[in-house]
Amino acid sequence: MKTTLEIPDHVFRKAKVKAAELRIPLRQFISEAVEQKLASDLALIDKPWMKAAGGLRHLHKENLRIQRLIDAEFEQIEPEDRL
């Protein structure tokens, strides 16, 4: 099927260079790229838990803060622990 697509210039240039490196026509390169993207989206359907990956990233700073408190507390050796 023939169609018209608008592709940003920098993406088009990269795709054209890559297709030339692979010695395949640009249309084949783009078709394969779309097929790969569709297959990767299907992989997420098979693994719905992957959609949540990174969902707790906003807690990273809080985790670091808590870890610093724990490190500071356990850095001190109590007199009764010295033998």
Secondary structure, DSSP 8 states (H G I E B T S, - for coil): --------HHHHHHHHHHHHHHTS-HHHHHHHHHHHHHHHHHHHHH-GGGGGTTTTGGGHHHHHHHHHHHHHHHHS--GGG--
